Amino acid sequence: MLAPVPPPPPPPPAPPAPPALSFIPAAATPTIQGVARVDSPLVASVGAWTPGTALGLQWFADGTPVSGAVGTTFTPVHSISATDS
């Protein structure tokens, strides 16, 4: 006589779902006003974000961060300009 075949084991439990976000921060697209030329000030506006959101600014020249240029205003100087347009 043949022995009965046991049933297959049950599948493993599903992994837990990732936690749901309690909020999605409101985000704005930053804008820059001014003309990018030597001695002409530029002004960045970051817009409205969810309260408590930490923002940082960094100005770049030719793809390279400008040392110390981390505020909302920046005036390019000749020593960091590729052209004097």
KEVEX-942985 format. One record per atom (N, C-alpha, C, O, CB): residue in one letter; x, y, z. Coordinates in pm, whole numbers, plus 50000, padded with zeros to 5 digits. Glycine has a CB too. Example, Ala and Ser with C-alpha at 12.3 -4.5 7.8 and 13.67 -1.06 7.14 Angstrom:
A513194943150780;A512304955050780;A513204967050780;A514244966850846;A511314955350905;S512854977550708;S513674989450714;S512905000350787;S513415011450804;S514084994050572;
This chain:
M500844988550000;M500005000050000;M500905012450000;M501965012450063;M499044999850121;L500495022949929;L501265035249918;L500895044750030;L499735045450073;L501035041949781;A501885051950077;A501635061750183;A501055074350119;A501415077750007;A502955065050262;P500155081350189;P499575093650132;P500655104550120;P501575105350201;P498395098650220;V500505112950019;V501445123849995;V500995135950078;V499835140050070;V501525127549841;P501895141450159;P501475152850241;P501245165150152;P501845166350045;P502555156050350;P500385174250196;P500125186250117;P501355195250120;P502185194250210;P498875193850171;P501495204250020;P502655213150018;P502555223050135;P501465225850184;P502765220849883;P503695228250178;P503655237850289;P502975250850244;P502965253950125;P505105240750342;P502415258150339;P501765270750301;P502815281050256;P503975280150296;P500935276450420;P502425290750174;P503395300850129;P503805309650247;P503065310950344;P502795309450015;P504975315750238;P505425324450347;P504525336850354;P503915340650254;P506915328550328;P504435343150471;P503595355050482;P504155366450396;P505365367250373;P503475359550629;A503285375150352;A503705386650272;A504485396350359;A504205397650478;A502475393850208;P505475403250301;P506225413050381;P505295424450421;P504305427250353;P507445418450301;P505605431050531;P504745442050575;P504815453650475;P505825455750409;P505165446950715;A503735460950465;A503685472550375;A504545483650433;A504655485050555;A502205477450356;P505165491650346;P505955502850398;P505035512950467;P503855513950433;P506755509750284;P505575520350561;P504725530050630;P504235540750534;P504965544850443;P505475536450748;A503025545250552;A502465555850469;A503025569250513;A503245571650632;A500915555750476;L503245577950416;L503685591350450;L502535598950514;L501395598250467;L504215598850325;S502825606050620;S501775613550685;S501465626450609;S500375631950622;S502165616750829;F502435631250530;F502205643050448;F503235643450337;F504305637350347;F502265655850534;I502915650450234;I503865653150128;I504125668150132;I503185676050119;I503325648349986;P505375672150150;P505645686350165;P505225694150040;P505405689649927;P507125688650192;A504665705850062;A504365714749951;A505705720049899;A506575723749977;A503415726549995;A505845720249770;A507095724549712;A506845734849603;A505855734149531;A507875712649656;A507725744249593;A507655754549490;A508895753649404;A509945748949449;A507495768649553;T508795758249282;T509955758849195;T510705771749222;T510135782549206;T509545757749045;P511955770849262;P512725783049285;P512875791149156;P512905785549047;P514115779549343;T512965804149170;T513165812949055;T514355822049082;T514725824549197;T511885821249026;I514955826848974;I516065836348984;I515705848548901;I515305847548785;I517415829848935;Q515855860148963;Q515615872748893;Q516935880048875;Q517805879648962;Q514595881548969;G517075886648761;G518275894248731;G518895889248604;G518425879648543;G519265893348846;V519965895748564;V520705892248443;V522055886748486;V522785893248561;V520865904548346;A522395874948439;A523645868448479;A524815874648405;A525215870148298;A523585853248451;R525375885348466;R526575891748413;R527345898048528;R526815900248637;R526205902448304;V528585900948502;V529465906548604;V528865919248663;V528365927848591;V530855909448544;D528915920248795;D528445931548873;D526935934148866;D526475944948900;D529165943848829;S526185924248821;S524725925548815;S524125915848916;S524255903648900;S524185922748669;P523445921049021;P522945912049126;P521865902549075;P521035905948991;P522395920149241;L521905890549129;L520885880349105;L520175877749237;L520805878249343;L521505867049046;V518865875049230;V518085872549351;V517305859549332;V516565858149235;V517125884549383;A517465850349425;A516735837649421;A515525838549513;A515605844149623;A517645825849462;S514435833049467;S513235831949549;S512855817149554;S512665810849449;S512045840749493;V512755811549674;V512485797149686;V510995794049688;V510625782449676;V513125791649810;G510135804149702;G508695801949704;G508225796549838;G508965796949937;G508305792349593;A507015791449840;A506395786549965;A506575771449977;A506315763949883;A504885790149969;W507025767150093;W507225752950123;W506485749650251;W506085758650325;W508745749550136;T506295736950278;T505665732550402;T506485737650520;T507705736450520;T505545717050406;P505815743550621;P506555748350738;P507435737250796;P507025725650804;P505575753450847;G508635741050835;G509575731450891;G510505725350788;G511445718350824;G508825720550960;T510255727850659;T511125722550554;T512435730250555;T512435742550552;T510435723350414;A513545723150559;A514855729650559;A515335731250415;A515365721650338;A515885721350643;L515695743350381;L516175746150245;L517595751450251;L517995757850349;L515255756250174;G518345748950148;G519695754350137;G519895759649996;G519375754049899;G520755743550172;L520635770449984;L520935776249854;L522435775649829;L523235777049921;L520425790849846;Q522795773549704;Q524195773749663;Q524245779149521;Q523595773749432;Q524855759449673;W524995789849500;W525175795449367;W526335788349298;W527315784549361;W525415810649374;F526195786749165;F527195779949083;F527655789148970;F526885797648924;F526635766749025;A528885787648927;A529415794448809;A530065783848721;A530975776848765;A530435805748848;D529615782648599;D530125772548506;D530085758548565;D530995750548543;D531555775948465;G529025755448641;G528855742248698;G529625739548826;G529595728448878;G529225732248598;T530325749448876;T531125747948997;T530545756549109;T530245768249086;T532615751748970;P530385751049231;P529865759149341;P530785771149369;P532005769749370;P529715750649468;V530175782649391;V530945794649426;V531105794749578;V530115794749651;V530225807949375;S532325794649624;S532605794149767;S531945805749840;S532125817349802;S534115794249791;G531185802649943;G530535812750026;G529255818549968;G528585826350036;G531475823750051;A528895814949845;A527685820449782;A526495811449813;A526115802949732;A527885821849628;V525915813449932;V524845804449978;V523585811850020;V522695805750080;V525345796250094;G523475824649990;G522285832350029;G521325834249913;G521495828349806;G522685845850084;T520315842449935;T519325844849831;T519795854849727;T519175856049621;T518035849749893;T520875862149755;T521415871449656;T522855867949623;T523595862549705;T521325885949708;F523215871049499;F524575868249453;F524905878049341;F524095880149251;F524725853549403;T526065884049347;T526535892949242;T527805886949182;T528835886649249;T526785907449296;P527735882249058;P528925876448995;P530045886848982;P529795898548956;P528575870748856;V531255882349001;V532435890948984;V533275885348870;V533155873648834;V533265891849116;H534105893848814;H534875889948695;H535735877548719;H535905869548627;H535755901448649;S536265875848837;S537175864648864;S536515851048856;S537215840948846;S537785866248999;I535175850348859;I534505837348847;I533705836248719;I533005826348700;I533585835048967;S533765846148631;S532975846448510;S533745840548393;S534925843448373;S532535860648478;A533035832048314;A533655826548194;A533645836948083;A534555837448000;A532935813748149;T532595845248081;T532505855847980;T532035868548050;T531495867948161;T531525851947863;D532235879447989;D531825892248045;D530645897847968;D530655909447928;D532995902248044;S529615889447948;S528495893547865;S527515902347936;S526515906547876;S527795881647813;
